[in-house]
């Protein structure tokens, strides 16, 4: 997983401001396509299966979607 997500440890950095940025990952497909993709991403260490939203109806008929929301830290230098 990328280091800038909140669940990763961060060393103190004097002279910087940390802000949060929302990141959202959306999967839209058939029920099997969404659940298989979530499982594959879990096995690759991207996100825990329970971090994803429940399956929701997608705008396209017959498809579902699931959303992963994360906050990441963004460091900006103070000048």
PyMOL commands that set and color helices and strands:
alter all, ss='L'
color gray80, all
select helices_A, chain A and resi 31-43+49-51
alter helices_A, ss='H'
color red, helices_A
select strands_A, chain A and resi 16-29+56-57+64-77
alter strands_A, ss='S'
color yellow, strands_A
deselect
rebuild
show_as cartoon
